[in-house]
Amino acid sequence: MDSRRALSFGAAADVYALARPTYPVDAVRWCLPPDATRVLDLGAGTGKLTSVLLGLGIDVVAVEPDDEMRARIDPRATALEGSAEQIPLSDGLFDAVVVGQAWHWFDREVALAEVTRVLRPGGTLGLLWNLINDAEGWPLTVAEVVGMEDRASFVQESDSRPYDEQDGLEPWARELFRHTQVADAELVVANIASRSSVILLPAEDRDALLERVRHAVPEGRFLVPWVTDAWRAVRPG
Ligand SMILES: C[S@@+](CC[C@H](N)C(=O)[O-])C[C@H]1O[C@@H](n2cnc3c(N)ncnc32)[C@H](O)[C@@H]1O
């Protein structure tokens, strides 16, 4: 894993908090056992997923390694410094562990052992990714301009899974949830500017790329179409 990219987000934490979409409540609920009261948000960033969980009345612990990102998490959650590979919490504490847009940055094997350790038997691991729905129109153009691989059309066509067959959590299930975000050109540009691949570009290249994005999107206010790709697995009881 490219750790420079994985830990680059803090440099654009304000832009990230402003421009990234949230997660649909239905998708978050789908990731949890029906009776969940205590949930760990792992790689919590600025707390987008944490906020949805708090809205469901859940007691949330948010673990995030980056100080700039962690500082923006809703204070109603317990925010801790830590990583997926070293979760600073005791065994069997959580009904669920959820990961938004971050599982691909973790050392999967080590993280799975840690997640399994902190889950109670019957607890769930939920993985979520927001993907732009690039079926047509300006989202397709933007996805092409930015060279996005995390776009809905690629993911729906691919059979790659975020886990190994022998990982010990089962059964795995997957659902796609469509949603939209009200935006204007500035918000879309800010969203693209919060991507690790863009944060790390030389300033001149970044400005040129963002200018191309600005020209590709409509004027005024419009809806950005998103697809949340959600995966869920259970720790055997
Ligand atoms: C794209 S952001 C997603 C943030 C948040 N979960 C959300 O949905 O908005 C990825 C986050 O993963 C964090 N991260 C990167 N490597 C990590 C690791 N090994 N363990 C825990 N978090 C990590 C980054 O600091 C960053 O905040």
The ligand as a MOL file (V3000), in Angstrom:
LIG
                    3D

  0  0  0     0  0            999 V3000
M  V30 BEGIN CTAB
M  V30 COUNTS 27 29 0 0 0
M  V30 BEGIN ATOM
M  V30 1 C -10.6970 8.7510 1.9170 0
M  V30 2 S -10.5570 9.0290 3.6580 0 CHG=1
M  V30 3 C -12.1140 8.4150 4.2570 0
M  V30 4 C -12.5300 9.0690 5.5370 0
M  V30 5 C -13.8990 8.7000 6.0890 0
M  V30 6 N -13.9830 7.2990 6.4670 0
M  V30 7 C -15.0360 9.0340 5.1300 0
M  V30 8 O -15.7920 8.1350 4.7750 0
M  V30 9 O -15.1410 10.1920 4.7450 0 CHG=-1
M  V30 10 C -9.4340 7.7610 4.1330 0
M  V30 11 C -9.0300 7.8750 5.5880 0
M  V30 12 O -8.3320 6.7030 5.9780 0
M  V30 13 C -7.2930 7.0820 6.8570 0
M  V30 14 N -6.2860 6.0100 6.8620 0
M  V30 15 C -5.2880 5.7880 5.9860 0
M  V30 16 N -4.5730 4.7120 6.3440 0
M  V30 17 C -5.1470 4.2240 7.4750 0
M  V30 18 C -4.8880 3.1080 8.3320 0
M  V30 19 N -3.9010 2.2550 8.0740 0
M  V30 20 N -5.6830 2.9170 9.4080 0
M  V30 21 C -6.7270 3.7600 9.6700 0
M  V30 22 N -7.0130 4.8260 8.8870 0
M  V30 23 C -6.2450 5.0550 7.8130 0
M  V30 24 C -6.8050 8.4070 6.2960 0
M  V30 25 O -6.0740 9.1650 7.2560 0
M  V30 26 C -8.1110 9.0630 5.8820 0
M  V30 27 O -8.6680 9.8490 6.8980 0
M  V30 END ATOM
M  V30 BEGIN BOND
M  V30 1 1 1 2
M  V30 2 1 2 3
M  V30 3 1 2 10
M  V30 4 1 3 4
M  V30 5 1 4 5
M  V30 6 1 5 6
M  V30 7 1 5 7
M  V30 8 2 7 8
M  V30 9 1 7 9
M  V30 10 1 10 11
M  V30 11 1 11 12
M  V30 12 1 11 26
M  V30 13 1 12 13
M  V30 14 1 13 14
M  V30 15 1 13 24
M  V30 16 1 14 15
M  V30 17 1 14 23
M  V30 18 2 15 16
M  V30 19 1 16 17
M  V30 20 1 17 18
M  V30 21 2 17 23
M  V30 22 1 18 19
M  V30 23 2 18 20
M  V30 24 1 20 21
M  V30 25 2 21 22
M  V30 26 1 22 23
M  V30 27 1 24 25
M  V30 28 1 24 26
M  V30 29 1 26 27
M  V30 END BOND
M  V30 END CTAB
M  END
